[in-house]
Each structure stands twice: as C-alpha cells, then as structure tokens.
Amino acid sequence: MHRLILLRHGQSVWNAEDRFTGWTDVGLTDRGIAETRQAAALLKEAGMDVDIAFTSVLSRAIETLHIVLRDMDRLWLPVHKHWRLNERHYGALQGLNKAETAERHGADQVFQWRRSWDVPPPPIEPDDRRSAVIDRRYDGIATSNLPRGESLKDTTARVVPYWTETISPALRLGSRVLVSAHGNSLRALVKHLDNVADQDIPLFEIPTSRPLVYELGADLMPLRRYFLGEGGTVEEITWPKPEPGAAA
C-alpha cells in the first residue's frame, strides 16, 4: 500500500477577510497556525510518518508545511516547491471581497466563477500589479504558461502533469508523501485520483488544515480515502467506483 496525505493550508488572512486569494501571496492567521499545529498532532497521533513533501510556491502552503514538519520533527525531509500546485488563479477577482462581488455582479454569477467546473473568472491584465508575469518567483516560466484567470478545469490541467511526472513516481518508489497545497489544486488531485464527475468535484469541500489521507494500491488506484479526526477517528469518503487507469 502507498500512502498519500493531502493538506490544505491553514486559514489565511484573506480567508478570514472573505477575499478571493488565488495566486496572491498572503500569510496564515493565528487561527490558521493553530489549525496547522492540530493537523500535525492528528498525524502524529495516527502514527503517520512522511518521507517527502511537495508544496506550492505560495507562502500560506509553505508555512503550513513548515509547521507540520517542525511539529513532527521532520524539518530535515526533502521538500519540493512548484507553481503547478498553486491555488486556482482567480484573475481580476483576486483581492475582492466575495460578498461585495456578489452584490455587484449577482450571486449566481459569482457562484459560477467560484464553483463551476469550466467557467473562468474575468482575466487579469498582464501589466496589473497582481499579475504573475511581474512576480519574481515565476522568472524563467514562459508567459504563456502563467494564467490570467483559471477555471477548476484549467487548474486540473496544470496540476495533473505535475502529479504524473513528479509526485506519483515518488509514491511508486515507496515514499510516504505529503502534499501541502490549496483548496482547488487539491480538488484537482482528488478528481484525478478518483475520477470524480465534473459536476461533483467543485462542491467537494476540503477544510483548512484537516489531513485527507489516501491509501493507494500498487497501481496508485485509491483503496480508501478519509479525513483524520481527533482521537483517531476518521471520516470516510466514498465516490462512484473509478474507471481503470484514472490515477496512472
């Protein structure tokens, strides 16, 4: 059996302020730090160790991973950061309050931007100060690869190749893997692993800093998946049986 742990970052400053965050780099709140320390405690209580970790290039995910590894006495483990694990890019919505945006554009439109499979938000302009094009952490990446706004479908299209080329090989070699990322980049992995229907995956909730554990077979097909809870409890997740080859 192979074990994969998916962890959404703890509450961020813009989570608390109900803002569209996307690729904007914001830190954790005190609550987010506490949530993350609780996640580490749950993993230790369950006896789940880690051999290698992957995260995005956004501080809230990196900080979450750092706290978990520190509390597990595993700061020395190899960590790989990549922009393909970033949150979904919310385009011109980034920084806007969600409730105020719903008042301006209508709740139905905002719901489509937030929770549809293939409807992207309004794109951001390349010269906008919020654009990834002018962010040093993306130096060397072709501008055509840097999104100006993404649907969940678009996010999945960039996350899955990283899974196939980098994360799944580590699992096949026997490593116990931890991925610290974001609500939508983790949804992309869940969709791929379990072959979840397009209309179902946008509504799948991944709470902040609650470990989602996958037990995978030799072919990396899911055998079991569950959220860890206090006292060794688990919340099982069930989907329709995936089609063969979905997680290859």
N, C-alpha and C positions, 0 to 999 in steps of 0.2 A: 504493500500500500504506500502511496505517496501522499504527503500532507501539504496543503496549501492554506495559508492564513491570509485573508483579505481584511484590511483595516482602514476604514475611512478616518481621516484626521479628526481630531477633537474640535469642539466648537471654535470657530474663528471669530475675529472681531466683526466681520461683515455678516457672518451667520447670525450673530447676536443683533445686528442692526437691520436684518432682513433685506440685505442688498444682494444684487446679482454680483457674484465674485468672479467666476471664470478664471482667467489667467492672471488676474490682479493678485499681487503678492501681499497678503495680509497675514498677521500672526495669530496665535491662539489667544483666547481669553483665559482668565484664571479658571473658569469652569472647564474650558477645553483641556487645560493642563491636568486638572483633577480627573476628568473623564479618561484621559490617556493613561494616567497612572493606574486607574482602576482596570483598564484593559490589560496592562502588564500584570497586575495582580491576578486577574482571571486566567491568563495564560500560564502563569506560574502555578496557580492552584490546580489547574488541569494537567500539569506536568508536560506542557507542550514546549519543546525546545525548538530553536531555529538555527539553520546553518548559513543562510544567505538571505539578504534583503534587497528589495527593489522599491524605489520611490520616484516621485516626480521631481521637477526642479523648482517647485513652489514651497516656500518656507513652512507653511502650515503642515504639509505632509512630511517634510524633512524633520521638523521639530517633533512631530508625533512619533516618528520612527526613533529619533534620538532618545526621547524619554522612555519609550518602551524598552529599547535595547539597554539603556542605562539601568533601569529598574530590574531587568532580567540578568544583569551582569554580563551583557553580550555586546558591549560597545566595540569590541575588537573584531566583530564579524565583518566580512566584506559587504559593502553597500554599493548598489548601482543606481545612479540617478539618470532619468531620461525624460525628455519633454513629452514623449508619446504617452506617458502616464499622467500628464496634466489633466486638470478638470476640463470639462467641456468649455469651449470658448463662447462666451455669451455676447460677443460682438459689441454693438453700440449700447447694449443694456448694461454693460459692466459698470458697477458703481451706483446704479439707480436703485432706489427703494422699490421693493416688489409691490407693495400695496399702492404706492403713489403711481407706479407704472400702470397698474390695473385700472386706476381711476382715469388715467389719461387715455389709455388705448382700449380699455374694456377687459373684463375678467376673462372672457372667452379667448381673446387674442393672446393674452399673457399665458393662459393655460396651455395654448398651442405651442408657444415658444418654450415653455418650461417642461411640458410633459408629453409632447408628441414624439414620435419616432423619427420623422424625417422633415420637420418644419424648422428651419434655422431662424435665429433672431436677425434683426437688421444688422448688416455688416458694419464693421468699424472701418474708418478710412486709414490708409497706410501712414499718413502723417499725423494721426491722432496721437496724443501723448500716451494713451493707453495701449497703443499698438505694440505687438510683439516684435515688429520689424526694427524698432529702435531700442529694444531691450538687450543688453549685453549678453545675457545668458543664452540667447539664441544666435549669437555670432557663428557664422560658418554653416548655418542651416539655410537652404535655398528659400528665398522669399515665397516661392510657390508652395512650399510645404507648410508655411506658417498661416494658420487660419485667420480669417477676419470675422468669423462667426460660424458656429457649428450646430447642427442638429445632433441628436444622440446617434443617429446612423453614421454621421461623419466622424464622430468621436470613436465609435466602434471600429471604423475603417482604419484609423491610425493606431489604435491600441492593439488590435489582434495581431498585426505583424510583429510587434514587439514581444507579445506572448509567444508566438511561434518561433521567432529567431533567438530569443534570449531567456525568457522565463521557463518555458517548457523544457528546454534542454537541461537546465539546472535540476529540475524535478526528475527527469529521466536518469540523471546521474546519481540520484538518491538523496539530493539535498532537501532539507525541510525548509520551505520557502515562506517568507513573509513579504507581502506587498502592502505598503502604506501609501494610499493614494486618495482618491476623491469619489464623491457620490456617483458621478457619471462615468468616470473611467473604470470604476469597479463594476458598475452596471454593465458596461461593455464586456468585461471579462465574464461576468455571470451569464450574460446572453450567449456568449461563445461556448462556455463550458457546458451549459445545459440546453443550448439550442432553444432558448425561450422565444416565444412568438413576439413579433414586432409590436403588437398592440399591448402586450403584457409587461414587457421589460421597463417602459418608462415609469410605471406605477410601483415598481418594486422598491421598497424603502430600505435603505442601509443606514442605520442610526450612526451618529458620530461615535467613534472610538468603541464600537462593540465588535469584538472579533467574529468574523464569519469564516468558519473552518470548512474546508473541502477535503474529503478523503477520496483519493483517486486511485483507480486501478492501474495496472501496468501500461495500459493504452491511454492513460490520463483521462479516461471517462469517469465521471463522478459516480462514486458508490454511495456517498452520503454527504449532506451539507447541512450545517446548523450554526446558529448563533450561540456563543458561550454566554452563560448567565452566572449569577452568584451561587455559591455553594455547590458548584459542579453541575448545575442544571444546564440543559440545552434546549433550544427552540429549533426543532427540525423544520427544514424547508423541503417542500415537495413540488415538483413540476411534472408535466407530462413526460413520459419516457423519451430521452433524447434520441435522435437518429444517429446511427453509427458514423463515426468519423468526425463528429462535431467539434471535438477538442484536439484534433490531431495537430 
